[in-house]
């Protein structure tokens, strides 16, 4: 790894690496599965996918952020997913991706950035609080499968 870390908006050429890295976080997915998901987000003004790389590497991390409008409170930017290749963790890659998402949220006019993290991921909690996030609440996530087709391919997100 040489050169400066580059954080940029993802493009369709990044989908294979995004899929590969998703598996490292416990969400195994193929390029074929990620590709239509990425295509559905690409070009939407209320979603952004950022990737990080060095000049001499392929994509080593990604972050998906979106605007979450709610009736009961002001809209917020929310991190949907963040993963850095395990070989590059602890080098500021995740921080750079979070900073990019914060700047994006500010440009979108929202007042705060939110992230949800499984309570079992203690290192993630330490990471986010180290970046100035504070715990706002504890909740349970429940799902209801809506169709047989969805049930076959559905994985519970943490």
C-alpha positions in Angstrom: 0.0 0.0 0.0 1.5 3.3 -1.1 0.0 6.7 -1.6 -2.8 8.5 0.0 -6.2 7.0 0.9 -8.8 7.9 -1.7 -12.5 8.0 -0.7 -14.9 8.4 -3.6 -18.4 7.6 -4.7 -18.8 4.0 -5.7 -19.6 2.9 -9.2 -20.8 -0.3 -10.8 -17.2 -1.5 -11.3 -16.9 -1.7 -7.5 -19.7 -4.1 -7.0 -17.6 -7.3 -6.9 -15.4 -5.9 -4.1 -18.4 -4.5 -2.2 -19.9 -8.0 -2.3 -16.7 -9.7 -1.2 -16.3 -7.3 1.7 -19.9 -7.7 2.9 -19.1 -11.3 3.7 -16.4 -10.1 6.1 -19.0 -8.4 8.2 -21.2 -11.5 8.2 -23.5 -10.6 5.3 -22.3 -13.0 2.6 -23.4 -11.8 -0.8 -22.5 -12.5 -4.4 -21.8 -9.9 -7.0 -25.0 -11.1 -8.7 -27.0 -10.3 -5.5 -25.3 -6.9 -4.8 -25.5 -5.7 -8.4 -29.3 -5.0 -8.5 -29.2 -3.5 -5.0 -26.5 -1.1 -6.0 -28.2 -0.3 -9.3 -31.4 0.6 -7.4 -29.4 3.1 -5.2 -27.2 4.5 -7.9 -28.3 8.0 -9.0 -30.7 8.5 -6.0 -30.1 11.8 -4.2 -31.1 10.3 -0.8 -28.5 7.5 -0.9 -24.8 7.5 -1.3 -22.2 4.6 -1.4 -18.6 5.6 -0.8 -15.6 3.4 -1.3 -12.0 3.7 -0.1 -8.9 2.5 -1.8 -5.2 3.3 -2.1 -3.6 3.9 -5.6 -2.1 0.4 -5.4 -5.1 -1.5 -4.0 -8.6 -2.5 -5.0 -11.5 -1.2 -2.9 -10.7 -1.9 0.8 -13.8 -0.5 2.4 -17.3 0.8 1.7 -20.1 2.7 3.4 -23.7 3.1 2.5 -25.5 6.2 3.9 -29.0 7.4 3.3 -31.5 10.1 4.3 -34.2 8.7 6.6 -37.2 10.9 6.7 -39.6 10.4 9.6 -42.9 11.9 10.4 -42.1 12.1 14.2 -38.7 13.7 13.9 -36.4 15.6 11.6 -34.7 13.6 8.8 -31.3 12.2 9.5 -28.5 10.7 7.6 -28.1 7.1 8.6 -25.3 4.7 8.0 -26.7 1.5 6.5 -23.5 -0.4 6.3 -19.8 0.1 6.8 -17.0 -2.5 6.2 -13.3 -2.2 5.9 -11.2 -5.2 4.7 -9.8 -6.9 7.8 -6.3 -6.5 6.5 -6.7 -2.7 6.6 -8.5 -2.1 9.8 -7.1 0.3 12.3 -5.6 2.6 9.7 -8.2 5.4 9.5 -10.2 3.9 6.6 -13.5 3.7 8.4 -13.0 7.1 9.9 -12.5 8.6 6.4 -15.6 6.8 5.2 -17.7 8.1 8.1 -16.3 11.6 7.6 -17.4 11.4 3.9 -20.9 10.4 5.0 -21.1 13.2 7.5 -20.1 15.8 4.8 -22.7 14.2 2.5 -25.4 14.5 5.2 -24.5 18.1 5.8 -24.8 18.9 2.0 -28.2 17.2 2.1 -29.3 19.6 4.9 -29.8 17.1 7.8 -28.7 17.9 11.3 -27.2 14.6 12.4 -25.8 11.3 11.4 -27.1 8.1 12.9 -25.7 4.6 13.0 -27.2 1.4 14.4 -24.9 -1.3 15.7 -25.5 -4.8 17.1 -24.9 -4.8 20.9 -22.5 -7.7 20.5 -20.2 -5.6 18.3 -18.3 -3.9 21.2 -15.4 -2.8 19.0 -17.9 -1.0 16.7 -19.4 0.8 19.7 -15.9 1.9 20.8 -15.2 3.1 17.3 -18.3 5.1 16.9 -18.2 6.7 20.3 -14.6 7.6 19.6 -15.8 9.5 16.6 -18.3 11.5 18.7 -21.4 9.4 18.3 -23.4 9.0 21.5 -25.8 6.3 22.4 -29.4 7.6 21.9 -31.5 4.5 22.7 -31.6 0.7 22.9 -34.1 -1.1 20.8 -35.0 -4.5 19.3 -35.3 -5.1 15.6 -38.2 -7.3 14.6 -38.9 -8.5 11.1 -42.0 -9.9 9.4 -41.5 -11.9 6.1 -43.8 -10.5 3.5 -43.5 -13.0 0.7 -42.2 -16.5 0.1 -39.7 -15.3 -2.5 -38.4 -12.7 0.0 -38.1 -15.4 2.7 -35.9 -17.6 0.6 -33.3 -14.8 0.1 -33.7 -12.9 3.3 -31.0 -12.6 5.9 -31.7 -10.9 9.2 -29.7 -7.6 9.3 -28.2 -6.7 12.6 
